[in-house]
């Protein structure tokens, strides 16, 4: 709507003429309502994932009988850390 149309409409309203207002604006809620099913499913899946991770860790602990240094990933990480510490000592 142009400014001229707005002024004409306001002038007619002041004169007492009933003017129909057109609006291209679609007003909606800013936030959609929460979906309780999706949220509860996400919480249940997160808890289930935590239980599965703990179960896998317990199985790995049982396989390596509490000696995590035998686990290949831990060995590689420990080797990288030792290498970095040795480089730090020689750098000084």
C-alpha positions as CSV (number, residue, x, y, z in Angstrom):
1,X,0.0,0.0,0.0
2,X,1.3,3.4,-0.9
3,X,1.5,6.3,1.4
4,X,-1.2,8.1,-0.7
5,X,-3.6,5.2,-0.2
6,X,-3.0,5.3,3.5
7,X,-3.7,9.0,3.7
8,X,-6.9,8.6,1.7
9,X,-8.1,5.8,3.9
10,X,-7.3,7.8,7.1
11,X,-9.2,10.8,5.6
12,X,-12.2,8.7,4.8
13,X,-12.1,7.2,8.4
14,X,-12.0,10.7,9.9
15,X,-15.0,11.6,7.8
16,X,-16.9,8.7,9.3
17,X,-16.9,6.4,6.2
18,X,-16.3,2.8,7.1
19,X,-13.2,1.6,5.3
20,X,-12.3,-2.0,4.8
21,X,-8.7,-2.7,5.8
22,X,-6.7,-5.1,3.7
23,X,-3.7,-6.8,5.2
24,X,-1.2,-9.0,3.5
25,X,0.3,-10.0,6.8
26,X,-0.3,-13.5,8.1
27,X,0.0,-13.5,11.9
28,X,1.1,-16.8,13.5
29,X,2.5,-18.0,16.8
30,X,6.2,-17.3,17.0
31,X,7.0,-20.7,18.4
32,X,5.4,-23.9,17.4
33,X,3.9,-26.0,20.2
34,X,6.2,-28.6,21.6
35,X,5.7,-32.2,20.4
36,X,5.6,-34.3,23.5
37,X,6.1,-37.5,21.6
38,X,9.3,-36.3,19.9
39,X,10.7,-34.9,23.1
40,X,10.0,-38.1,25.1
41,X,11.4,-40.3,22.3
42,X,14.6,-38.2,22.4
43,X,15.0,-38.5,26.1
44,X,14.4,-42.3,26.0
45,X,16.9,-42.7,23.2
46,X,19.5,-40.7,25.1
47,X,19.0,-42.8,28.2
48,X,19.1,-46.0,26.2
49,X,22.3,-44.8,24.4
50,X,23.9,-44.1,27.8
51,X,23.1,-47.6,29.0
52,X,24.5,-49.1,25.8
53,X,27.7,-47.2,26.2
54,X,28.1,-48.2,29.8
55,X,27.4,-51.8,28.8
56,X,30.1,-51.7,26.1
57,X,32.6,-50.2,28.4
58,X,31.9,-52.9,31.0
59,X,32.4,-55.6,28.4
60,X,35.7,-54.1,27.2
61,X,36.8,-53.8,30.8
62,X,36.0,-57.5,31.3
63,X,37.8,-58.4,28.1
64,X,40.9,-56.6,29.1
65,X,40.6,-57.6,32.8
66,X,40.9,-54.0,34.0
67,X,44.2,-53.3,32.3
68,X,43.3,-50.5,29.9
69,X,46.8,-50.2,28.8
70,X,46.3,-53.3,26.7
71,X,43.5,-51.7,24.7
72,X,44.8,-50.6,21.3
73,X,43.2,-47.1,21.4
74,X,44.6,-46.4,24.8
75,X,48.0,-47.6,23.8
76,X,48.1,-45.3,20.8
77,X,46.9,-42.3,22.9
78,X,49.4,-43.0,25.6
79,X,52.2,-43.2,22.9
80,X,51.1,-39.9,21.4
81,X,51.1,-38.2,24.9
82,X,54.6,-39.6,25.7
83,X,55.9,-38.4,22.4
84,X,54.6,-34.9,23.0
85,X,56.0,-34.9,26.5
86,X,59.4,-36.0,25.2
87,X,59.4,-33.3,22.6
88,X,58.4,-30.7,25.2
89,X,61.4,-31.7,27.4
90,X,63.9,-31.5,24.5
91,X,62.5,-28.2,23.3
92,X,63.4,-26.4,26.6
